[in-house]
């Protein structure tokens, strides 16, 4: 069954933390919701960025397009696993994503961030 969503209306977490609920209004204006188990939420989150970029490239016919979020802040913290650190990247509107970084990658990332970027032609969309 395919449901066309007109607008997202609510996002909630189940009281026991075992699921999330996404409320929406369908194309006819009827309220509906989908409940997704905690196990499946992670899979959904990992899938959405790739789908968003694929849709963007298909819509505009430009394979070089990327969907980028403006970085507002970042936090680096030690993981309970001492060979890893956790970096949190956040936007102004509250979107956050966290990555664990193995010790070997930490140095490579630091070096990459200090290297000059090659000149690129900027094309407005």
PyMOL commands that set and color helices and strands:
alter all, ss='L'
color gray80, all
select helices_A, chain A and resi 38-60+103-114
alter helices_A, ss='H'
color red, helices_A
select strands_A, chain A and resi 5-13+19-26+31-37+73-78+84-90+96-102
alter strands_A, ss='S'
color yellow, strands_A
deselect
rebuild
show_as cartoon
